[in-house]
């Protein structure tokens, strides 16, 4: 997730080495702000968690709608894997 945070913050970064740092397309080292990177990591983690919650809510909504149409829980699970 650290690499993604750096790519998100520094559009000129094309390569990241965990040992050597971040580099642009010319091989020049790009200076990065660790506080900004850590904040972006936190934002990405929160977004990932929210995406998971949203997916679970969509699945629950789909199940409820299918049940309202008269399908049983077993039919829904067998047919859609929900």
C-alpha positions as protocol buffer text, in pm:
chain_id: "A"
residue {
  index: 1
  type: UNK
  ca { x: 0 y: 0 z: 0 }
}
residue {
  index: 2
  type: UNK
  ca { x: 301 y: 228 z: 56 }
}
residue {
  index: 3
  type: UNK
  ca { x: 391 y: 215 z: -313 }
}
residue {
  index: 4
  type: UNK
  ca { x: 36 y: 304 z: -414 }
}
residue {
  index: 5
  type: UNK
  ca { x: 40 y: 598 z: -174 }
}
residue {
  index: 6
  type: UNK
  ca { x: 362 y: 728 z: -328 }
}
residue {
  index: 7
  type: UNK
  ca { x: 229 y: 685 z: -683 }
}
residue {
  index: 8
  type: UNK
  ca { x: -89 y: 869 z: -583 }
}
residue {
  index: 9
  type: UNK
  ca { x: 103 y: 1162 z: -436 }
}
residue {
  index: 10
  type: UNK
  ca { x: 389 y: 1190 z: -684 }
}
residue {
  index: 11
  type: UNK
  ca { x: 278 y: 1161 z: -1044 }
}
residue {
  index: 12
  type: UNK
  ca { x: 638 y: 1185 z: -1167 }
}
residue {
  index: 13
  type: UNK
  ca { x: 741 y: 865 z: -983 }
}
residue {
  index: 14
  type: UNK
  ca { x: 773 y: 571 z: -1220 }
}
residue {
  index: 15
  type: UNK
  ca { x: 978 y: 328 z: -1007 }
}
residue {
  index: 16
  type: UNK
  ca { x: 1001 y: 256 z: -636 }
}
residue {
  index: 17
  type: UNK
  ca { x: 1271 y: 55 z: -462 }
}
residue {
  index: 18
  type: UNK
  ca { x: 1210 y: -28 z: -97 }
}
residue {
  index: 19
  type: UNK
  ca { x: 1583 y: 3 z: -35 }
}
residue {
  index: 20
  type: UNK
  ca { x: 1677 y: 300 z: -256 }
}
residue {
  index: 21
  type: UNK
  ca { x: 1365 y: 518 z: -277 }
}
residue {
  index: 22
  type: UNK
  ca { x: 1141 y: 659 z: -548 }
}
residue {
  index: 23
  type: UNK
  ca { x: 1260 y: 757 z: -896 }
}
residue {
  index: 24
  type: UNK
  ca { x: 1128 y: 941 z: -1200 }
}
residue {
  index: 25
  type: UNK
  ca { x: 1145 y: 820 z: -1560 }
}
residue {
  index: 26
  type: UNK
  ca { x: 1496 y: 964 z: -1597 }
}
residue {
  index: 27
  type: UNK
  ca { x: 1627 y: 770 z: -1298 }
}
residue {
  index: 28
  type: UNK
  ca { x: 1640 y: 1076 z: -1076 }
}
residue {
  index: 29
  type: UNK
  ca { x: 1556 y: 1023 z: -712 }
}
residue {
  index: 30
  type: UNK
  ca { x: 1230 y: 1190 z: -609 }
}
residue {
  index: 31
  type: UNK
  ca { x: 1217 y: 1338 z: -261 }
}
residue {
  index: 32
  type: UNK
  ca { x: 904 y: 1228 z: -76 }
}
residue {
  index: 33
  type: UNK
  ca { x: 742 y: 1358 z: 239 }
}
residue {
  index: 34
  type: UNK
  ca { x: 690 y: 1068 z: 481 }
}
residue {
  index: 35
  type: UNK
  ca { x: 408 y: 1243 z: 666 }
}
residue {
  index: 36
  type: UNK
  ca { x: 218 y: 1286 z: 341 }
}
residue {
  index: 37
  type: UNK
  ca { x: 282 y: 922 z: 249 }
}
residue {
  index: 38
  type: UNK
  ca { x: 161 y: 801 z: 589 }
}
residue {
  index: 39
  type: UNK
  ca { x: -152 y: 1016 z: 562 }
}
residue {
  index: 40
  type: UNK
  ca { x: -221 y: 874 z: 215 }
}
residue {
  index: 41
  type: UNK
  ca { x: -173 y: 519 z: 346 }
}
residue {
  index: 42
  type: UNK
  ca { x: -427 y: 592 z: 619 }
}
residue {
  index: 43
  type: UNK
  ca { x: -668 y: 732 z: 358 }
}
residue {
  index: 44
  type: UNK
  ca { x: -622 y: 427 z: 134 }
}
residue {
  index: 45
  type: UNK
  ca { x: -682 y: 190 z: 426 }
}
residue {
  index: 46
  type: UNK
  ca { x: -999 y: 377 z: 521 }
}
residue {
  index: 47
  type: UNK
  ca { x: -1117 y: 368 z: 159 }
}
residue {
  index: 48
  type: UNK
  ca { x: -1048 y: -5 z: 141 }
}
residue {
  index: 49
  type: UNK
  ca { x: -1251 y: -64 z: 456 }
}
residue {
  index: 50
  type: UNK
  ca { x: -1535 y: 156 z: 328 }
}
residue {
  index: 51
  type: UNK
  ca { x: -1536 y: -31 z: -4 }
}
residue {
  index: 52
  type: UNK
  ca { x: -1570 y: -359 z: 188 }
}
residue {
  index: 53
  type: UNK
  ca { x: -1860 y: -221 z: 393 }
}
residue {
  index: 54
  type: UNK
  ca { x: -2029 y: -88 z: 78 }
}
residue {
  index: 55
  type: UNK
  ca { x: -1994 y: -426 z: -95 }
}
residue {
  index: 56
  type: UNK
  ca { x: -2147 y: -607 z: 202 }
}
residue {
  index: 57
  type: UNK
  ca { x: -2436 y: -358 z: 201 }
}
residue {
  index: 58
  type: UNK
  ca { x: -2495 y: -411 z: -172 }
}
residue {
  index: 59
  type: UNK
  ca { x: -2499 y: -789 z: -123 }
}
residue {
  index: 60
  type: UNK
  ca { x: -2746 y: -757 z: 166 }
}
residue {
  index: 61
  type: UNK
  ca { x: -2964 y: -529 z: -45 }
}
residue {
  index: 62
  type: UNK
  ca { x: -2958 y: -773 z: -337 }
}
residue {
  index: 63
  type: UNK
  ca { x: -3052 y: -1062 z: -107 }
}
residue {
  index: 64
  type: UNK
  ca { x: -3342 y: -865 z: 40 }
}
residue {
  index: 65
  type: UNK
  ca { x: -3470 y: -775 z: -306 }
}
residue {
  index: 66
  type: UNK
  ca { x: -3448 y: -1134 z: -426 }
}
residue {
  index: 67
  type: UNK
  ca { x: -3627 y: -1257 z: -114 }
}
residue {
  index: 68
  type: UNK
  ca { x: -3898 y: -995 z: -174 }
}
residue {
  index: 69
  type: UNK
  ca { x: -3947 y: -1153 z: -516 }
}
residue {
  index: 70
  type: UNK
  ca { x: -4015 y: -1484 z: -345 }
}
residue {
  index: 71
  type: UNK
  ca { x: -3680 y: -1664 z: -368 }
}
residue {
  index: 72
  type: UNK
  ca { x: -3571 y: -1864 z: -66 }
}
residue {
  index: 73
  type: UNK
  ca { x: -3235 y: -1814 z: 103 }
}
residue {
  index: 74
  type: UNK
  ca { x: -3126 y: -2151 z: -35 }
}
residue {
  index: 75
  type: UNK
  ca { x: -3227 y: -2058 z: -390 }
}
residue {
  index: 76
  type: UNK
  ca { x: -3039 y: -1730 z: -365 }
}
residue {
  index: 77
  type: UNK
  ca { x: -2730 y: -1900 z: -230 }
}
residue {
  index: 78
  type: UNK
  ca { x: -2737 y: -2182 z: -487 }
}
residue {
  index: 79
  type: UNK
  ca { x: -2803 y: -1950 z: -780 }
}
residue {
  index: 80
  type: UNK
  ca { x: -2598 y: -1642 z: -694 }
}
residue {
  index: 81
  type: UNK
  ca { x: -2360 y: -1758 z: -422 }
}
residue {
  index: 82
  type: UNK
  ca { x: -2487 y: -1488 z: -189 }
}
